[in-house]
Amino acid sequence: MEGVIRDHWREAVVETDAQGRQRVNRLTYEMCVLQALRDQLRCKEIWVVGADRYRNPDEDVPQDFEAQRPTYYAALKLPSRAEDFIQQVQQEMRDELAALDRTLPRNADVEILPKAKGWIKLSPLAPQPEPPNLLALKMEITKRWPMTSLLDVLKETDLRVDFTRFFRSPTAWENLDRATLQYRLLLALYGLGTGAGLKRVAMGNQGLSYRDLLYVRRRFITPEAVRQSIAAVVNRLFEARLPQLWGEDITASVPPIPAPFVPGIKIY
């Protein structure tokens, strides 16, 4: 049990039979084992021989690292001793906290709230400039298909590729029919990808609440599902490419999406 079963799962894993004996629920225990395996693979406490992403962490550093340690540390501009690095980080934190304490009365971007004996509220960051390639894409879409929104493009892409098939419940039960789920998935992906947010998307669609989209976001939209859907769209684009524009030979790869996922993934 130790290191495998989390405390809040123990009641579901360990059961008491009619004779008062403790038994392990095999199905629940296997789920906990897989979850623990996933977590330890991510931090490379466990690795897979021959794998790339989940390989031995010793393979992540140059093979001559021990012999060339001072050279690599100098290139990274990091101290070679762990104690020096910790002291450097601690000193940076002290300096930043001291600067916050010194400028707090005059800082218009910071506010102390009465909640919970003084929460620190920071003003939101200024919006970043729109990427030039995205602006050019929007202009080209508007020129070719007037009055066509990004949501229309996303919907049409799903009708042709059916990328929403990759968004499945992590359990064997799904209460929503696929048509309803597809509708909500497209809206949720649109809200997350464009930065409009789930609340704003829900307000523009009658009969659909923010909780409905939030449920879909939490239960169905995972990094792996997004990665598979992007790969399906990219593969379909390669099939429909114009050789006179792109040439005969095209090589590309879908970039990995880090976990934990999902808000902020740009899907345009």
C-alpha angles and dihedrals in degrees: 000000000000113000092007109060118054118220096250090052098052095088090054094047102042113056133177118231128212091275092054094252121138115244133183117237100229098203094050091043092053090052090052091048092053091047091050090047090052093050093048093046090054093055092036097240080133122032137188120236111238095013126124109209094030098038128133107297089226087069091059092074127059114277091237093051095118092051095042098036096126091049094051093045090050091051090051091044091232130133115253094224119075091217091057092049092050092048090050092052092046091050091050090052091049091049093049093047090048090051090049092049092047097048100033097101090054099035109109092189095060129066132180111223125207089229115115093353096306124341117193113237118197123198115245118266119259113264115264119242115267113261110257092228091055091050091050090049092052091049092050092048091049091050094049099036112022117205091019115135129202089252089058090051091049091049093047090049091054091048089055101036103022091216091162088075088081093062103088135157114263088231130057093254126081118176095188121078114237095250092056092041092050091052093050094042092055092050093046093048090047092051093048097041098048096038092240090123132225095270094056092046092050092050091059095053120067118221092026124098133200089247090058092056092041090054091052091046094052099039106035111021108082132156092251093051091049091048092051093046092051090050091051092051092046092049091051090050090053090052091052097040122130110238092203088063104032103023129235099283118060125166123183141145135212109245115239117255113221123230141271086051153191135045107090098032105138114227109173 
